[in-house]
Amino acid sequence: MISAAVCSGCVGDPLCIGELGKPLQVQQLLVTKKCENCSLGGVFLNDTNLQGANLQEADFSPQMSNSVIACRWDSATLDRADLSQANLSKTDLEYVNLIGANLFKANFSDANLKSARLTGANLSGANFKNTNLSFAYLSNTNLQGANLGGANLEGANLHGAIYSKSTIFPKGFDPIANEALLKPEY
């Protein structure tokens, strides 16, 4: 059994995922549910339960074509994490904290982000098609070019969120009435 040591500040630490790519590193994360500031690029976490994990400022780049499909990450802390271009489709992210995260071109199609905290996150170009974003905190996010077609935005907070003409919203959804701001394109 692996000890429950906290894996934080992982630069150069061989126990952290991404440093040497050993299975032990994955086990460390699964046992402790903590790995702040870790480099997680290239790690596949399919069917992984990271409920309540603390991956604050984790870096899932470069080449984050990684698949984390069908994971359970509800209540995880991923504040300021870099999940750009991540495939998070069909993932359970209910109550997840992604405050200030970089989610540029991430795929959240058919995911559950009910009551997720995404305040200040970069969601530009992200795919939220058919995603549950009910009661999510999307205030001050960058939604430019995001696809929210078919998403459930019931009770979501979009106060101060920036969107562009290329942003796709669900049919009948009025971003201005929900306090989002259209950024002029020059």
Backbone as JSON Lines, residues from 0, in Angstrom:
{"i":0,"aa":"M","n":[0.85,-1.19,0.0],"ca":[0.0,0.0,0.0],"c":[0.88,1.24,0.0]}
{"i":1,"aa":"I","n":[0.49,2.22,-0.77],"ca":[1.26,3.45,-0.87],"c":[0.88,4.37,0.27]}
{"i":2,"aa":"S","n":[1.87,5.05,0.81],"ca":[1.59,5.96,1.92],"c":[0.74,7.12,1.42]}
{"i":3,"aa":"A","n":[0.07,7.8,2.32],"ca":[-0.84,8.88,1.96],"c":[-0.16,10.24,2.03]}
{"i":4,"aa":"A","n":[1.1,10.29,1.65],"ca":[1.82,11.56,1.64],"c":[1.2,12.5,0.62]}
{"i":5,"aa":"V","n":[1.14,13.77,0.96],"ca":[0.58,14.76,0.05],"c":[1.61,15.07,-1.02]}
{"i":6,"aa":"C","n":[1.18,15.12,-2.26],"ca":[2.05,15.4,-3.39],"c":[1.81,16.83,-3.83]}
{"i":7,"aa":"S","n":[2.53,17.77,-3.27],"ca":[2.34,19.17,-3.65],"c":[3.65,19.75,-4.12]}
{"i":8,"aa":"G","n":[3.57,20.77,-4.96],"ca":[4.77,21.37,-5.51],"c":[5.6,20.33,-6.23]}
{"i":9,"aa":"C","n":[5.02,19.68,-7.22],"ca":[5.55,18.45,-7.77],"c":[6.72,18.58,-8.73]}
{"i":10,"aa":"V","n":[7.2,19.75,-8.99],"ca":[8.29,19.89,-9.95],"c":[9.49,19.1,-9.47]}
{"i":11,"aa":"G","n":[9.92,18.14,-10.26],"ca":[11.07,17.32,-9.93],"c":[10.79,16.18,-8.97]}
{"i":12,"aa":"D","n":[9.57,16.04,-8.51],"ca":[9.23,14.97,-7.57],"c":[8.82,13.73,-8.35]}
{"i":13,"aa":"P","n":[9.58,12.63,-8.24],"ca":[9.28,11.44,-9.05],"c":[7.99,10.74,-8.64]}
{"i":14,"aa":"L","n":[7.36,11.12,-7.54],"ca":[6.09,10.51,-7.16],"c":[4.91,11.16,-7.85]}
{"i":15,"aa":"C","n":[5.15,12.27,-8.51],"ca":[4.05,12.99,-9.14],"c":[3.8,12.49,-10.54]}
{"i":16,"aa":"I","n":[2.54,12.46,-10.9],"ca":[2.15,12.02,-12.23],"c":[2.75,12.94,-13.26]}
{"i":17,"aa":"G","n":[3.26,12.37,-14.31],"ca":[3.81,13.15,-15.4],"c":[5.32,13.26,-15.36]}
{"i":18,"aa":"E","n":[5.93,13.15,-14.2],"ca":[7.37,13.28,-14.12],"c":[8.08,12.1,-14.77]}
{"i":19,"aa":"L","n":[7.75,10.9,-14.37],"ca":[8.38,9.72,-14.95],"c":[7.38,8.79,-15.61]}
{"i":20,"aa":"G","n":[6.1,9.07,-15.45],"ca":[5.06,8.27,-16.09],"c":[4.89,6.89,-15.52]}
{"i":21,"aa":"K","n":[5.32,6.65,-14.3],"ca":[5.22,5.32,-13.7],"c":[3.83,5.12,-13.09]}
{"i":22,"aa":"P","n":[3.34,3.88,-13.1],"ca":[2.04,3.6,-12.48],"c":[1.97,4.01,-11.02]}
{"i":23,"aa":"L","n":[3.09,4.0,-10.31],"ca":[3.11,4.41,-8.9],"c":[2.6,5.84,-8.75]}
{"i":24,"aa":"Q","n":[2.93,6.68,-9.72],"ca":[2.49,8.06,-9.66],"c":[0.98,8.17,-9.74]}
{"i":25,"aa":"V","n":[0.36,7.37,-10.58],"ca":[-1.09,7.37,-10.67],"c":[-1.68,6.88,-9.36]}
{"i":26,"aa":"Q","n":[-1.09,5.86,-8.79],"ca":[-1.57,5.33,-7.51],"c":[-1.46,6.39,-6.41]}
{"i":27,"aa":"Q","n":[-0.41,7.19,-6.43],"ca":[-0.24,8.26,-5.44],"c":[-1.44,9.2,-5.47]}
{"i":28,"aa":"L","n":[-1.83,9.62,-6.67],"ca":[-2.98,10.51,-6.81],"c":[-4.26,9.82,-6.35]}
{"i":29,"aa":"L","n":[-4.44,8.58,-6.73],"ca":[-5.66,7.87,-6.38],"c":[-5.78,7.63,-4.89]}
{"i":30,"aa":"V","n":[-4.66,7.41,-4.22],"ca":[-4.68,7.15,-2.77],"c":[-4.87,8.44,-1.99]}
{"i":31,"aa":"T","n":[-4.08,9.48,-2.31],"ca":[-4.11,10.71,-1.52],"c":[-5.17,11.69,-1.96]}
{"i":32,"aa":"K","n":[-5.59,11.61,-3.24],"ca":[-6.52,12.57,-3.84],"c":[-5.96,13.99,-3.8]}
{"i":33,"aa":"K","n":[-4.62,14.11,-3.68],"ca":[-3.98,15.42,-3.65],"c":[-2.74,15.41,-4.52]}
{"i":34,"aa":"C","n":[-2.61,16.43,-5.32],"ca":[-1.4,16.6,-6.12],"c":[-1.4,18.02,-6.68]}
{"i":35,"aa":"E","n":[-1.23,18.99,-5.79],"ca":[-1.25,20.39,-6.2],"c":[-0.02,20.72,-7.04]}
{"i":36,"aa":"N","n":[-0.21,21.58,-8.04],"ca":[0.86,22.04,-8.93],"c":[1.51,20.92,-9.71]}
{"i":37,"aa":"C","n":[0.83,19.81,-9.88],"ca":[1.42,18.68,-10.59],"c":[1.3,18.82,-12.09]}
{"i":38,"aa":"S","n":[2.2,18.16,-12.78],"ca":[2.13,18.05,-14.23],"c":[1.44,16.74,-14.55]}
{"i":39,"aa":"L","n":[0.23,16.82,-15.12],"ca":[-0.57,15.62,-15.38],"c":[-0.76,15.38,-16.87]}
{"i":40,"aa":"G","n":[-0.04,16.11,-17.7],"ca":[-0.17,15.94,-19.14],"c":[0.23,14.54,-19.56]}
{"i":41,"aa":"G","n":[-0.57,13.96,-20.44],"ca":[-0.28,12.63,-20.96],"c":[-0.82,11.49,-20.13]}
{"i":42,"aa":"V","n":[-1.52,11.8,-19.03],"ca":[-2.06,10.76,-18.15],"c":[-3.5,10.47,-18.53]}
{"i":43,"aa":"F","n":[-3.85,9.21,-18.7],"ca":[-5.22,8.81,-19.0],"c":[-5.9,8.41,-17.71]}
{"i":44,"aa":"L","n":[-7.04,9.01,-17.44],"ca":[-7.77,8.78,-16.19],"c":[-9.17,8.25,-16.45]}
{"i":45,"aa":"N","n":[-9.34,7.46,-17.49],"ca":[-10.66,6.92,-17.8],"c":[-11.19,6.1,-16.63]}
{"i":46,"aa":"D","n":[-12.49,6.24,-16.37],"ca":[-13.19,5.5,-15.32],"c":[-12.53,5.65,-13.96]}
{"i":47,"aa":"T","n":[-11.96,6.82,-13.69],"ca":[-11.28,7.08,-12.43],"c":[-12.19,7.89,-11.52]}
{"i":48,"aa":"N","n":[-12.19,7.57,-10.23],"ca":[-12.96,8.32,-9.26],"c":[-12.03,9.28,-8.54]}
{"i":49,"aa":"L","n":[-12.13,10.56,-8.88],"ca":[-11.34,11.59,-8.22],"c":[-12.26,12.52,-7.42]}
{"i":50,"aa":"Q","n":[-13.31,11.96,-6.89],"ca":[-14.27,12.75,-6.11],"c":[-13.53,13.4,-4.95]}
{"i":51,"aa":"G","n":[-13.67,14.72,-4.85],"ca":[-13.07,15.47,-3.76],"c":[-11.57,15.68,-3.88]}
{"i":52,"aa":"A","n":[-10.97,15.34,-5.01],"ca":[-9.52,15.47,-5.18],"c":[-9.11,16.94,-5.2]}
{"i":53,"aa":"N","n":[-7.89,17.21,-4.73],"ca":[-7.34,18.56,-4.78],"c":[-6.21,18.58,-5.81]}
{"i":54,"aa":"L","n":[-6.51,19.14,-6.97],"ca":[-5.54,19.24,-8.05],"c":[-5.36,20.72,-8.4]}
{"i":55,"aa":"Q","n":[-5.34,21.56,-7.38],"ca":[-5.23,22.99,-7.58],"c":[-3.97,23.31,-8.37]}
{"i":56,"aa":"E","n":[-4.12,24.13,-9.4],"ca":[-3.06,24.56,-10.29],"c":[-2.38,23.4,-11.02]}
{"i":57,"aa":"A","n":[-3.05,22.27,-11.12],"ca":[-2.5,21.14,-11.89],"c":[-2.42,21.51,-13.36]}
{"i":58,"aa":"D","n":[-1.44,20.98,-14.03],"ca":[-1.23,21.26,-15.45],"c":[-1.47,19.99,-16.24]}
{"i":59,"aa":"F","n":[-2.56,19.96,-17.0],"ca":[-2.9,18.8,-17.82],"c":[-2.39,18.99,-19.25]}
{"i":60,"aa":"S","n":[-1.66,20.05,-19.52],"ca":[-1.11,20.26,-20.84],"c":[0.32,19.73,-20.83]}
{"i":61,"aa":"P","n":[1.06,19.61,-21.85],"ca":[0.75,19.95,-23.22],"c":[0.06,18.8,-23.92]}
{"i":62,"aa":"Q","n":[-0.37,19.08,-25.13],"ca":[-1.06,18.1,-25.96],"c":[-2.15,17.39,-25.17]}
{"i":63,"aa":"M","n":[-3.0,18.17,-24.52],"ca":[-4.05,17.57,-23.69],"c":[-5.15,17.03,-24.56]}
{"i":64,"aa":"S","n":[-4.81,16.04,-25.37],"ca":[-5.82,15.31,-26.1],"c":[-6.19,14.11,-25.23]}
{"i":65,"aa":"N","n":[-5.67,14.16,-24.01],"ca":[-5.91,13.08,-23.04],"c":[-7.4,12.85,-22.88]}
{"i":66,"aa":"S","n":[-7.75,11.65,-22.66],"ca":[-9.14,11.3,-22.48],"c":[-9.4,11.03,-21.01]}
{"i":67,"aa":"V","n":[-10.31,11.79,-20.44],"ca":[-10.73,11.53,-19.07],"c":[-12.23,11.28,-19.07]}
{"i":68,"aa":"I","n":[-12.67,10.57,-20.11],"ca":[-14.09,10.28,-20.29],"c":[-14.62,9.42,-19.16]}
{"i":69,"aa":"A","n":[-15.82,9.71,-18.76],"ca":[-16.56,8.93,-17.76],"c":[-15.88,8.89,-16.41]}
{"i":70,"aa":"C","n":[-15.18,9.97,-16.06],"ca":[-14.58,10.06,-14.73],"c":[-15.59,10.64,-13.75]}
{"i":71,"aa":"R","n":[-15.34,10.4,-12.49],"ca":[-16.14,11.03,-11.44],"c":[-15.22,11.96,-10.66]}
{"i":72,"aa":"W","n":[-15.4,13.26,-10.91],"ca":[-14.55,14.26,-10.28],"c":[-15.38,15.2,-9.42]}
{"i":73,"aa":"D","n":[-16.6,14.81,-9.06],"ca":[-17.46,15.74,-8.34],"c":[-16.8,16.19,-7.04]}
{"i":74,"aa":"S","n":[-16.98,17.46,-6.74],"ca":[-16.44,18.14,-5.57],"c":[-14.93,18.27,-5.58]}
{"i":75,"aa":"A","n":[-14.28,17.98,-6.7],"ca":[-12.82,18.13,-6.8],"c":[-12.45,19.61,-6.87]}
{"i":76,"aa":"T","n":[-11.24,19.93,-6.41],"ca":[-10.72,21.3,-6.51],"c":[-9.68,21.34,-7.61]}
{"i":77,"aa":"L","n":[-10.0,22.08,-8.67],"ca":[-9.11,22.21,-9.81],"c":[-8.89,23.69,-10.13]}
{"i":78,"aa":"D","n":[-8.9,24.54,-9.09],"ca":[-8.73,25.97,-9.29],"c":[-7.42,26.25,-10.01]}
{"i":79,"aa":"R","n":[-7.51,27.13,-11.02],"ca":[-6.37,27.57,-11.83],"c":[-5.66,26.42,-12.54]}
{"i":80,"aa":"A","n":[-6.31,25.28,-12.67],"ca":[-5.72,24.15,-13.4],"c":[-5.74,24.44,-14.89]}
{"i":81,"aa":"D","n":[-4.8,23.86,-15.62],"ca":[-4.76,24.0,-17.07],"c":[-5.29,22.71,-17.69]}
{"i":82,"aa":"L","n":[-6.54,22.78,-18.16],"ca":[-7.19,21.64,-18.81],"c":[-7.51,21.99,-20.26]}
{"i":83,"aa":"S","n":[-6.67,22.84,-20.85],"ca":[-6.92,23.26,-22.22],"c":[-6.9,22.04,-23.14]}
{"i":84,"aa":"Q","n":[-7.9,21.98,-24.01],"ca":[-8.11,20.93,-25.0],"c":[-8.35,19.55,-24.38]}
{"i":85,"aa":"A","n":[-8.7,19.49,-23.12],"ca":[-8.99,18.21,-22.46],"c":[-10.31,17.64,-22.96]}
{"i":86,"aa":"N","n":[-10.4,16.33,-23.02],"ca":[-11.66,15.66,-23.36],"c":[-12.31,15.21,-22.06]}
{"i":87,"aa":"L","n":[-13.28,15.98,-21.6],"ca":[-13.99,15.7,-20.36],"c":[-15.44,15.34,-20.64]}
{"i":88,"aa":"S","n":[-15.69,14.82,-21.83],"ca":[-17.07,14.46,-22.19],"c":[-17.56,13.33,-21.28]}
{"i":89,"aa":"K","n":[-18.84,13.41,-20.95],"ca":[-19.53,12.42,-20.11],"c":[-18.92,12.3,-18.72]}
{"i":90,"aa":"T","n":[-18.25,13.34,-18.27],"ca":[-17.6,13.33,-16.96],"c":[-18.51,13.95,-15.91]}
{"i":91,"aa":"D","n":[-18.5,13.39,-14.7],"ca":[-19.29,13.93,-13.6],"c":[-18.43,14.94,-12.84]}
{"i":92,"aa":"L","n":[-18.75,16.23,-13.05],"ca":[-18.02,17.32,-12.41],"c":[-18.95,18.15,-11.52]}
{"i":93,"aa":"E","n":[-19.96,17.51,-10.97],"ca":[-20.91,18.21,-10.11],"c":[-20.18,18.79,-8.9]}
{"i":94,"aa":"Y","n":[-20.43,20.07,-8.63],"ca":[-19.83,20.8,-7.51],"c":[-18.32,20.97,-7.62]}
{"i":95,"aa":"V","n":[-17.73,20.71,-8.78],"ca":[-16.28,20.86,-8.94],"c":[-15.9,22.34,-8.87]}
{"i":96,"aa":"N","n":[-14.71,22.61,-8.37],"ca":[-14.16,23.97,-8.34],"c":[-13.14,24.11,-9.45]}
{"i":97,"aa":"L","n":[-13.47,24.95,-10.43],"ca":[-12.58,25.23,-11.56],"c":[-12.38,26.74,-11.67]}
{"i":98,"aa":"I","n":[-12.29,27.41,-10.56],"ca":[-12.17,28.86,-10.53],"c":[-10.85,29.27,-11.18]}
{"i":99,"aa":"G","n":[-10.94,30.14,-12.18],"ca":[-9.75,30.65,-12.86],"c":[-9.02,29.62,-13.7]}
{"i":100,"aa":"A","n":[-9.65,28.49,-13.98],"ca":[-8.99,27.43,-14.76],"c":[-8.91,27.79,-16.24]}
{"i":101,"aa":"N","n":[-7.93,27.23,-16.92],"ca":[-7.81,27.38,-18.36],"c":[-8.44,26.16,-19.01]}
{"i":102,"aa":"L","n":[-9.62,26.35,-19.59],"ca":[-10.37,25.28,-20.22],"c":[-10.55,25.55,-21.71]}
{"i":103,"aa":"F","n":[-9.59,26.24,-22.29],"ca":[-9.61,26.6,-23.7],"c":[-9.8,25.36,-24.56]}
{"i":104,"aa":"K","n":[-10.85,25.38,-25.38],"ca":[-11.18,24.3,-26.32],"c":[-11.35,22.93,-25.64]}
{"i":105,"aa":"A","n":[-11.68,22.91,-24.36],"ca":[-11.96,21.64,-23.69],"c":[-13.31,21.1,-24.14]}
{"i":106,"aa":"N","n":[-13.46,19.78,-24.14],"ca":[-14.7,19.14,-24.55],"c":[-15.45,18.64,-23.32]}
{"i":107,"aa":"F","n":[-16.58,19.29,-23.03],"ca":[-17.45,18.92,-21.91],"c":[-18.78,18.35,-22.4]}
{"i":108,"aa":"S","n":[-18.85,17.89,-23.64],"ca":[-20.13,17.43,-24.18],"c":[-20.7,16.31,-23.32]}
{"i":109,"aa":"D","n":[-21.99,16.42,-23.04],"ca":[-22.74,15.43,-22.25],"c":[-22.2,15.25,-20.83]}
{"i":110,"aa":"A","n":[-21.46,16.24,-20.33],"ca":[-20.92,16.17,-18.96],"c":[-21.91,16.76,-17.96]}
{"i":111,"aa":"N","n":[-21.68,16.49,-16.69],"ca":[-22.49,17.05,-15.61],"c":[-21.64,18.04,-14.83]}
{"i":112,"aa":"L","n":[-21.96,19.33,-15.0],"ca":[-21.28,20.39,-14.26],"c":[-22.29,21.14,-13.39]}
{"i":113,"aa":"K","n":[-23.27,20.44,-12.9],"ca":[-24.29,21.06,-12.04],"c":[-23.6,21.69,-10.83]}
{"i":114,"aa":"S","n":[-23.92,22.95,-10.58],"ca":[-23.4,23.71,-9.45],"c":[-21.88,23.82,-9.44]}
{"i":115,"aa":"A","n":[-21.25,23.65,-10.59],"ca":[-19.79,23.8,-10.68],"c":[-19.41,25.27,-10.53]}
{"i":116,"aa":"R","n":[-18.25,25.52,-9.98],"ca":[-17.75,26.88,-9.8],"c":[-16.66,27.13,-10.84]}
{"i":117,"aa":"L","n":[-17.02,27.92,-11.86],"ca":[-16.12,28.21,-12.98],"c":[-15.78,29.7,-13.06]}
{"i":118,"aa":"T","n":[-16.01,30.43,-12.01],"ca":[-15.81,31.88,-12.0],"c":[-14.41,32.23,-12.51]}
{"i":119,"aa":"G","n":[-14.37,33.14,-13.48],"ca":[-13.1,33.62,-14.01],"c":[-12.36,32.65,-14.91]}
{"i":120,"aa":"A","n":[-12.98,31.54,-15.27],"ca":[-12.3,30.53,-16.1],"c":[-12.29,30.94,-17.57]}
{"i":121,"aa":"N","n":[-11.27,30.48,-18.28],"ca":[-11.2,30.66,-19.73],"c":[-11.91,29.48,-20.39]}
{"i":122,"aa":"L","n":[-13.11,29.72,-20.89],"ca":[-13.91,28.69,-21.54],"c":[-14.01,28.94,-23.04]}
{"i":123,"aa":"S","n":[-13.12,29.76,-23.57],"ca":[-13.2,30.1,-24.98],"c":[-12.98,28.86,-25.84]}
{"i":124,"aa":"G","n":[-13.86,28.72,-26.82],"ca":[-13.79,27.59,-27.74],"c":[-14.17,26.25,-27.14]}
{"i":125,"aa":"A","n":[-14.62,26.23,-25.89],"ca":[-14.98,24.97,-25.24],"c":[-16.31,24.44,-25.77]}
{"i":126,"aa":"N","n":[-16.46,23.12,-25.71],"ca":[-17.68,22.45,-26.19],"c":[-18.5,22.0,-24.98]}
{"i":127,"aa":"F","n":[-19.65,22.63,-24.79],"ca":[-20.58,22.28,-23.71],"c":[-21.88,21.73,-24.28]}
{"i":128,"aa":"K","n":[-21.83,21.15,-25.46],"ca":[-23.04,20.65,-26.1],"c":[-23.7,19.6,-25.21]}
{"i":129,"aa":"N","n":[-24.99,19.82,-24.92],"ca":[-25.81,18.92,-24.11],"c":[-25.25,18.7,-22.7]}
{"i":130,"aa":"T","n":[-24.57,19.71,-22.17],"ca":[-23.97,19.63,-20.83],"c":[-24.92,20.19,-19.79]}
{"i":131,"aa":"N","n":[-24.94,19.59,-18.62],"ca":[-25.73,20.09,-17.5],"c":[-24.91,21.15,-16.77]}
{"i":132,"aa":"L","n":[-25.25,22.42,-16.98],"ca":[-24.61,23.54,-16.29],"c":[-25.61,24.23,-15.36]}
{"i":133,"aa":"S","n":[-26.65,23.51,-14.96],"ca":[-27.65,24.11,-14.09],"c":[-27.01,24.55,-12.78]}
{"i":134,"aa":"F","n":[-27.33,25.77,-12.39],"ca":[-26.86,26.39,-11.15],"c":[-25.34,26.52,-11.08]}
{"i":135,"aa":"A","n":[-24.68,26.46,-12.24],"ca":[-23.22,26.64,-12.29],"c":[-22.89,28.12,-12.16]}
{"i":136,"aa":"Y","n":[-21.72,28.41,-11.62],"ca":[-21.21,29.76,-11.48],"c":[-20.28,30.05,-12.66]}
{"i":137,"aa":"L","n":[-20.8,30.78,-13.63],"ca":[-20.06,31.11,-14.84],"c":[-19.75,32.61,-14.9]}
{"i":138,"aa":"S","n":[-19.79,33.27,-13.76],"ca":[-19.55,34.71,-13.75],"c":[-18.11,35.03,-14.12]}
{"i":139,"aa":"N","n":[-17.97,36.11,-14.89],"ca":[-16.67,36.61,-15.32],"c":[-15.84,35.59,-16.1]}
{"i":140,"aa":"T","n":[-16.5,34.66,-16.79],"ca":[-15.8,33.69,-17.62],"c":[-15.65,34.23,-19.04]}
{"i":141,"aa":"N","n":[-14.76,33.62,-19.78],"ca":[-14.59,33.93,-21.19],"c":[-15.28,32.83,-21.97]}
{"i":142,"aa":"L","n":[-16.43,33.15,-22.56],"ca":[-17.22,32.19,-23.34],"c":[-17.11,32.44,-24.85]}
{"i":143,"aa":"Q","n":[-16.11,33.19,-25.27],"ca":[-15.99,33.51,-26.68],"c":[-15.77,32.23,-27.5]}
{"i":144,"aa":"G","n":[-16.65,32.04,-28.48],"ca":[-16.54,30.88,-29.37],"c":[-16.93,29.56,-28.73]}
{"i":145,"aa":"A","n":[-17.47,29.58,-27.53],"ca":[-17.9,28.34,-26.86],"c":[-19.21,27.83,-27.46]}
{"i":146,"aa":"N","n":[-19.39,26.52,-27.43],"ca":[-20.63,25.9,-27.9],"c":[-21.42,25.42,-26.7]}
{"i":147,"aa":"L","n":[-22.52,26.12,-26.39],"ca":[-23.41,25.76,-25.3],"c":[-24.74,25.25,-25.84]}
{"i":148,"aa":"G","n":[-24.76,24.84,-27.1],"ca":[-25.98,24.35,-27.73],"c":[-26.52,23.13,-26.99]}
{"i":149,"aa":"G","n":[-27.76,23.19,-26.61],"ca":[-28.4,22.08,-25.91],"c":[-28.02,21.98,-24.44]}
{"i":150,"aa":"A","n":[-27.2,22.91,-23.94],"ca":[-26.8,22.87,-22.53],"c":[-27.95,23.3,-21.63]}
{"i":151,"aa":"N","n":[-27.99,22.77,-20.43],"ca":[-28.97,23.18,-19.42],"c":[-28.33,24.29,-18.61]}
{"i":152,"aa":"L","n":[-28.82,25.51,-18.78],"ca":[-28.3,26.67,-18.06],"c":[-29.29,27.19,-17.01]}
{"i":153,"aa":"E","n":[-30.22,26.35,-16.61],"ca":[-31.22,26.76,-15.62],"c":[-30.52,27.19,-14.32]}
{"i":154,"aa":"G","n":[-30.77,28.42,-13.9],"ca":[-30.23,28.93,-12.65],"c":[-28.74,29.23,-12.68]}
{"i":155,"aa":"A","n":[-28.1,29.13,-13.86],"ca":[-26.66,29.41,-13.95],"c":[-26.41,30.91,-13.81]}
{"i":156,"aa":"N","n":[-25.29,31.28,-13.21],"ca":[-24.91,32.67,-13.01],"c":[-23.89,33.05,-14.08]}
{"i":157,"aa":"L","n":[-24.3,33.9,-15.03],"ca":[-23.42,34.34,-16.11],"c":[-23.05,35.82,-15.96]}
{"i":158,"aa":"H","n":[-23.21,36.37,-14.78],"ca":[-22.94,37.79,-14.55],"c":[-21.5,38.13,-14.97]}
{"i":159,"aa":"G","n":[-21.38,39.03,-15.93],"ca":[-20.07,39.49,-16.37],"c":[-19.32,38.54,-17.3]}
{"i":160,"aa":"A","n":[-19.95,37.42,-17.67],"ca":[-19.31,36.51,-18.61],"c":[-19.21,37.2,-19.97]}
{"i":161,"aa":"I","n":[-18.12,37.0,-20.66],"ca":[-17.91,37.61,-21.98],"c":[-18.15,36.55,-23.04]}
{"i":162,"aa":"Y","n":[-18.94,36.92,-24.05],"ca":[-19.19,36.01,-25.17],"c":[-19.03,36.77,-26.47]}
{"i":163,"aa":"S","n":[-18.96,36.05,-27.56],"ca":[-18.81,36.66,-28.89],"c":[-19.97,36.23,-29.78]}
{"i":164,"aa":"K","n":[-20.02,36.79,-30.97],"ca":[-21.07,36.41,-31.91],"c":[-20.97,34.95,-32.29]}
{"i":165,"aa":"S","n":[-19.79,34.37,-32.17],"ca":[-19.6,32.96,-32.53],"c":[-19.96,32.0,-31.38]}
{"i":166,"aa":"T","n":[-20.28,32.55,-30.21],"ca":[-20.71,31.71,-29.08],"c":[-22.1,31.15,-29.38]}
{"i":167,"aa":"I","n":[-22.28,29.87,-29.19],"ca":[-23.57,29.22,-29.43],"c":[-24.25,28.97,-28.09]}
{"i":168,"aa":"F","n":[-25.45,29.52,-27.94],"ca":[-26.24,29.32,-26.73],"c":[-27.42,28.4,-27.03]}
{"i":169,"aa":"P","n":[-28.02,27.8,-26.01],"ca":[-29.2,26.96,-26.25],"c":[-30.33,27.79,-26.85]}
{"i":170,"aa":"K","n":[-31.18,27.15,-27.63],"ca":[-32.32,27.84,-28.22],"c":[-33.15,28.48,-27.12]}
{"i":171,"aa":"G","n":[-33.51,29.76,-27.35],"ca":[-34.35,30.48,-26.41],"c":[-33.59,31.1,-25.25]}
{"i":172,"aa":"F","n":[-32.3,30.88,-25.14],"ca":[-31.52,31.45,-24.03],"c":[-31.06,32.86,-24.42]}
{"i":173,"aa":"D","n":[-31.27,33.82,-23.53],"ca":[-30.89,35.2,-23.77],"c":[-29.69,35.56,-22.88]}
{"i":174,"aa":"P","n":[-28.49,35.61,-23.44],"ca":[-27.31,35.89,-22.62],"c":[-27.34,37.29,-21.98]}
{"i":175,"aa":"I","n":[-27.89,38.27,-22.68],"ca":[-27.94,39.62,-22.14],"c":[-28.87,39.67,-20.93]}
{"i":176,"aa":"A","n":[-30.02,39.0,-21.0],"ca":[-30.94,38.94,-19.86],"c":[-30.3,38.22,-18.68]}
{"i":177,"aa":"N","n":[-29.27,37.42,-18.95],"ca":[-28.57,36.7,-17.89],"c":[-27.24,37.38,-17.53]}
{"i":178,"aa":"E","n":[-27.15,38.67,-17.89],"ca":[-26.06,39.56,-17.51],"c":[-24.7,39.22,-18.12]}
{"i":179,"aa":"A","n":[-24.7,38.49,-19.24],"ca":[-23.45,38.25,-19.97],"c":[-23.21,39.44,-20.89]}
{"i":180,"aa":"L","n":[-21.95,39.62,-21.28],"ca":[-21.56,40.78,-22.07],"c":[-21.02,40.35,-23.44]}
{"i":181,"aa":"L","n":[-21.6,40.94,-24.47],"ca":[-21.13,40.67,-25.84],"c":[-19.88,41.49,-26.09]}
{"i":182,"aa":"K","n":[-18.79,40.8,-26.42],"ca":[-17.54,41.49,-26.73],"c":[-17.53,41.8,-28.21]}
{"i":183,"aa":"P","n":[-17.39,43.07,-28.54],"ca":[-17.37,43.44,-29.97],"c":[-16.14,42.85,-30.66]}
{"i":184,"aa":"E","n":[-16.36,42.41,-31.89],"ca":[-15.25,41.86,-32.69],"c":[-14.81,42.95,-33.65]}
{"i":185,"aa":"Y","n":[-13.54,43.18,-33.7],"ca":[-13.0,44.25,-34.56],"c":[-12.37,43.66,-35.78]}
